[in-house]
């Protein structure tokens, strides 16, 4: 059965404002307290809310990881958090800040990911972005990067901007990846309402060289701090799939999601200096690059100096074994 989503064109008006907000910084958008926008997903006492109500600690120990989820579903928007990652030996630890609708669309889910992959002592955290649409998990659209700072020393802002035609990932308001919808992709661009998730979990089976290095709980607890939580987008009713906040309709032609020249220069510089892997250049996985790839000879040459990325089993899970349906969560919240 095909579910009709009548609000697909209705969220576009928001993003004329959102794009200008990104260009000038996120200060104009309200920072939510945890209780205003989120519910605990799993982890019991491994999730701790600060006294101010606006910062959250997620802990991974031998007993469990932890995570939270937005109270609303969203169709497009600006989603951001400042994140400080665990320090010291953290191989196998995965911290994820991502959007998904896997609890509603089990066989054709969408997903937009920031993943932070721990490493052995002396090696830096790695950051990974990924995009899935309509259950197209057989095509991993991963990119990996190093960072120009130590993400365990202090908090840094990570942002997903999602429209009906573009996805842009930002670190400290610098765009690091632009993913455009193309006709060749068909339905593989995320197009259904999603929740926002944040989790910390044990990714020993795949996160470090395909599982070569595992989580060492001698160094636990591993604690990730989330603050400056921003949810700004079109919220959608999870039962009727009607929009609560998308009353202004504009055509796609009127929506101009553009990266300013100065920002594009920063993005190009980041990718030149810090990108270590892109699926578009992985000739082992893809003899022919996926249809949406625009091959850049300079990037191809740059990435040749890096070894292949090893992906182990379970790399799509993000701790999803802990996800519950929205109905289950509502029952749990009322207990």
C-alpha positions as CSV (number, residue, x, y, z in Angstrom):
1,X,0.0,0.0,0.0
2,X,1.3,3.4,-0.9
3,X,0.7,6.0,1.8
4,X,-0.2,9.4,0.4
5,X,1.5,12.4,2.1
6,X,-0.5,15.4,1.2
7,X,1.8,17.8,3.0
8,X,4.9,17.2,0.9
9,X,4.8,20.7,-0.6
10,X,3.6,22.5,2.5
11,X,6.8,22.9,4.4
12,X,8.8,24.8,1.8
13,X,8.1,28.3,3.1
14,X,10.1,27.7,6.3
15,X,13.4,27.3,4.6
16,X,13.8,30.7,3.0
17,X,14.2,31.8,6.6
18,X,16.2,28.8,7.7
19,X,18.8,29.2,5.0
20,X,19.4,32.8,6.1
21,X,19.6,31.6,9.7
22,X,22.3,29.1,8.9
23,X,24.3,31.7,7.1
24,X,24.2,34.1,10.0
25,X,24.4,31.6,12.8
26,X,21.8,29.8,14.9
27,X,21.4,32.4,17.6
28,X,18.0,33.5,16.2
29,X,16.4,30.1,16.8
30,X,15.1,29.1,20.3
31,X,17.1,26.6,22.3
32,X,14.7,24.1,23.8
33,X,14.8,22.5,27.2
34,X,14.9,18.8,27.1
35,X,11.3,18.4,28.3
36,X,10.0,20.8,25.7
37,X,11.1,18.8,22.7
38,X,12.4,15.3,23.7
39,X,11.6,12.0,25.5
40,X,14.0,9.4,26.8
41,X,14.4,6.6,24.3
42,X,16.3,4.0,26.4
43,X,19.0,3.8,29.0
44,X,17.2,4.4,32.4
45,X,19.6,6.2,34.6
46,X,22.2,6.5,31.8
47,X,20.4,9.5,30.6
48,X,20.8,12.5,33.0
49,X,19.3,16.0,32.5
50,X,21.3,19.0,33.8
51,X,19.7,21.2,36.5
52,X,19.0,23.9,33.9
53,X,17.0,21.4,31.8
54,X,18.8,22.3,28.6
55,X,21.8,19.9,28.6
56,X,21.7,16.1,28.7
57,X,24.4,13.5,29.5
58,X,24.2,10.2,27.6
59,X,26.2,7.4,29.1
60,X,27.4,4.0,27.8
61,X,28.6,1.4,30.4
62,X,28.6,-2.4,30.6
63,X,24.9,-2.4,31.3
64,X,23.5,-0.3,28.5
65,X,23.9,2.7,26.3
66,X,21.3,5.5,26.3
67,X,19.4,7.8,24.0
68,X,16.6,10.3,23.4
69,X,14.1,11.1,20.7
70,X,12.1,14.1,19.6
71,X,8.5,14.3,20.8
72,X,7.4,15.2,17.3
73,X,7.9,14.0,13.8
74,X,9.2,16.5,11.3
75,X,9.0,16.9,7.5
76,X,12.1,19.1,6.8
77,X,13.7,21.6,9.0
78,X,16.8,22.7,10.9
79,X,18.0,20.3,13.6
80,X,21.0,21.1,15.8
81,X,22.9,20.3,19.0
82,X,26.2,21.1,20.6
83,X,27.9,17.8,21.4
84,X,31.0,17.0,23.5
85,X,32.3,13.5,23.0
86,X,33.9,11.1,25.5
87,X,37.7,11.4,25.9
88,X,40.5,8.8,26.3
89,X,40.3,5.3,24.8
90,X,36.9,5.1,23.1
91,X,37.3,2.5,20.3
92,X,34.0,0.9,19.4
93,X,32.0,3.7,21.0
94,X,29.4,5.3,18.6
95,X,27.6,8.5,19.3
96,X,24.8,9.3,16.8
97,X,22.8,12.4,16.1
98,X,20.4,11.5,13.3
99,X,16.9,11.5,11.8
100,X,14.9,8.4,11.1
101,X,11.4,7.0,10.6
102,X,12.4,3.3,11.0
103,X,9.8,2.8,13.7
104,X,7.0,3.7,11.3
105,X,8.3,2.7,7.9
106,X,10.2,-0.6,8.7
107,X,10.8,-1.6,5.1
108,X,11.2,1.7,3.4
109,X,12.6,4.0,6.0
110,X,14.5,7.3,5.5
111,X,17.5,8.4,7.5
112,X,20.0,11.3,7.8
113,X,23.0,10.6,10.0
114,X,25.8,12.2,11.9
115,X,27.8,9.4,13.4
116,X,30.9,9.9,15.7
117,X,33.2,6.9,15.7
118,X,35.6,6.4,18.6
119,X,39.1,5.3,18.3
120,X,42.1,3.8,20.1
121,X,44.2,6.1,22.3
122,X,46.3,8.5,20.3
123,X,43.9,8.3,17.3
124,X,41.2,10.9,16.7
125,X,37.5,10.5,16.7
126,X,36.1,10.2,13.2
127,X,32.9,11.8,11.9
128,X,30.6,10.1,9.4
129,X,27.6,11.4,7.5
130,X,25.1,9.2,5.7
131,X,21.8,9.4,3.9
132,X,19.1,6.8,3.1
133,X,15.8,7.2,1.4
134,X,12.9,4.8,0.9
135,X,14.7,1.8,2.5
136,X,17.7,2.0,0.1
137,X,20.1,0.6,2.7
138,X,21.9,-1.5,0.1
139,X,23.5,1.8,-1.1
140,X,25.6,3.2,1.7
141,X,26.1,6.9,1.1
142,X,28.8,7.4,3.7
143,X,31.4,10.1,3.9
144,X,34.1,10.2,6.6
145,X,36.1,13.1,7.9
146,X,38.7,14.1,10.4
147,X,38.1,17.4,12.3
148,X,40.2,20.4,12.9
149,X,39.6,20.2,16.6
150,X,39.4,17.5,19.3
151,X,35.6,16.9,19.8
152,X,36.3,15.6,23.3
153,X,37.9,18.8,24.5
154,X,34.8,21.0,24.2
155,X,31.3,21.2,22.8
156,X,30.8,21.9,19.1
157,X,27.7,22.5,17.1
158,X,26.4,19.8,14.6
159,X,23.5,20.7,12.3
160,X,21.3,19.0,9.7
161,X,19.4,21.2,7.3
162,X,16.8,19.1,5.4
163,X,14.6,20.4,2.6
164,X,12.7,18.7,-0.2
165,X,15.6,19.2,-2.5
166,X,18.8,19.5,-0.4
167,X,20.4,18.1,2.8
168,X,23.3,20.1,4.2
169,X,25.5,19.0,7.1
170,X,27.2,21.7,9.2
171,X,29.9,21.7,11.9
172,X,30.1,25.0,13.8
173,X,28.1,26.6,11.0
174,X,30.6,25.5,8.3
175,X,28.9,23.3,5.7
176,X,30.8,20.1,5.3
177,X,28.5,18.2,2.9
178,X,25.8,19.1,0.5
179,X,23.5,16.3,-0.8
180,X,21.2,17.2,-3.6
181,X,18.1,15.4,-4.8
182,X,18.4,14.3,-8.4
183,X,16.0,12.7,-10.8
184,X,18.4,9.7,-11.1
185,X,17.9,8.9,-7.4
186,X,14.2,8.1,-7.9
187,X,12.7,7.7,-4.5
188,X,16.0,7.3,-2.7
189,X,16.0,10.9,-1.2
190,X,14.6,11.1,2.3
191,X,11.0,12.4,1.8
192,X,8.9,11.1,4.7
193,X,8.5,12.6,8.2
194,X,11.2,11.7,10.6
195,X,12.1,11.9,14.3
196,X,15.4,13.3,15.6
197,X,17.4,10.9,17.7
198,X,20.6,11.0,19.8
199,X,22.2,7.9,21.1
200,X,25.4,6.4,22.5
201,X,26.0,2.7,22.0
202,X,28.5,-0.1,21.6
203,X,29.4,-0.4,18.0
204,X,32.3,-2.9,18.6
205,X,31.2,-5.1,15.6
206,X,31.9,-2.4,13.0
207,X,32.9,1.0,14.2
208,X,36.7,0.7,14.3
209,X,38.3,-1.0,11.3
210,X,35.3,-3.3,10.8
211,X,35.4,-4.5,14.5
212,X,39.1,-4.9,14.9
213,X,39.0,-2.8,18.1
214,X,36.2,-3.2,20.6
215,X,34.8,-1.2,23.5
216,X,37.0,-1.6,26.5
217,X,34.8,-1.1,29.6
218,X,37.8,-0.6,31.8
219,X,37.5,3.0,30.6
220,X,33.8,3.3,31.1
221,X,31.6,5.2,31.7
222,X,31.7,6.9,28.3
223,X,29.7,10.1,28.5
224,X,28.5,12.3,25.6
225,X,27.0,15.7,26.5
226,X,24.3,17.3,24.3
227,X,23.3,21.0,24.7
228,X,21.9,23.9,22.7
229,X,19.1,21.7,21.4
230,X,17.3,23.2,18.4
231,X,14.3,21.7,16.6
232,X,12.9,24.0,14.0
233,X,10.8,22.5,11.2
234,X,7.4,21.3,10.1
235,X,6.0,19.1,12.8
236,X,3.7,16.4,11.6
237,X,0.9,14.5,13.4
238,X,2.1,10.8,13.7
239,X,-1.4,9.4,13.4
240,X,-3.0,11.4,10.6
241,X,0.2,12.5,8.9
242,X,-1.1,16.0,8.7
243,X,1.0,19.0,9.3
244,X,0.8,21.1,12.5
245,X,3.0,23.9,11.3
246,X,3.2,24.0,7.5
247,X,0.4,26.3,6.5
248,X,2.4,28.4,4.0
249,X,2.9,26.7,0.7
250,X,5.4,27.6,-1.9
251,X,6.6,25.8,-5.0
252,X,10.0,24.1,-5.1
253,X,11.0,26.7,-7.7
254,X,10.6,29.4,-5.1
255,X,12.8,27.6,-2.5
256,X,16.4,28.5,-3.1
257,X,18.6,26.5,-0.8
258,X,22.0,27.9,-1.7
259,X,25.3,28.0,0.1
260,X,26.8,31.5,0.0
261,X,30.1,31.8,-1.9
262,X,32.1,32.4,1.3
263,X,30.5,29.3,2.9
264,X,31.1,27.2,-0.2
265,X,34.8,28.2,-0.1
266,X,34.9,27.0,3.5
267,X,33.2,23.7,2.6
268,X,35.6,23.1,-0.3
269,X,38.5,23.8,2.1
270,X,37.1,21.4,4.7
271,X,36.6,18.6,2.2
272,X,40.1,19.1,0.7
273,X,41.8,19.0,4.1
274,X,39.6,16.7,6.2
275,X,37.6,14.2,4.0
276,X,39.1,10.7,4.2
277,X,36.3,8.7,2.5
278,X,33.4,9.1,0.1
279,X,31.2,6.3,-1.3
280,X,31.3,8.0,-4.7
281,X,35.0,7.0,-5.1
282,X,34.8,3.5,-3.5
283,X,35.4,1.3,-6.5
284,X,35.4,-1.8,-4.4
285,X,31.8,-1.3,-3.3
286,X,30.6,0.3,-6.5
287,X,32.1,-0.6,-9.9
288,X,30.0,2.3,-11.2
289,X,29.4,5.3,-8.9
290,X,25.7,5.6,-7.8
291,X,23.6,7.7,-10.0
292,X,23.6,10.9,-7.8
293,X,27.4,11.1,-7.6
294,X,29.2,14.0,-9.3
295,X,32.7,12.7,-9.5
296,X,35.3,15.4,-8.8
297,X,38.8,14.4,-10.1
298,X,40.5,16.5,-7.4
299,X,38.6,14.7,-4.7
300,X,39.3,11.3,-6.3
301,X,43.0,12.0,-6.3
302,X,43.0,13.3,-2.8
303,X,41.2,10.2,-1.4
304,X,43.5,7.8,-3.2
305,X,46.1,8.3,-0.4
306,X,43.7,6.9,2.2
307,X,43.1,3.2,2.7
308,X,39.7,1.6,2.1
309,X,37.1,1.9,4.8
310,X,36.1,-1.5,6.3
311,X,32.4,-1.8,7.2
312,X,31.4,-4.6,9.5
313,X,28.0,-6.1,10.1
314,X,25.3,-4.1,11.8
315,X,26.5,-0.7,10.6
316,X,22.9,0.5,9.9
317,X,21.6,0.0,13.4
318,X,22.5,3.1,15.4
319,X,21.2,1.3,18.5
320,X,17.9,0.8,16.7
321,X,17.3,-2.4,18.7
322,X,16.2,0.0,21.4
323,X,13.7,1.8,19.3
324,X,10.1,1.4,20.2
325,X,7.0,2.3,18.3
326,X,5.4,5.7,19.1
327,X,2.4,3.9,20.7
328,X,4.7,2.0,22.9
329,X,6.5,5.1,23.9
330,X,3.3,6.9,24.7
331,X,2.2,4.1,27.0
332,X,5.6,4.1,28.7
333,X,5.5,7.9,29.2
334,X,2.1,7.6,30.9
335,X,3.3,5.0,33.5
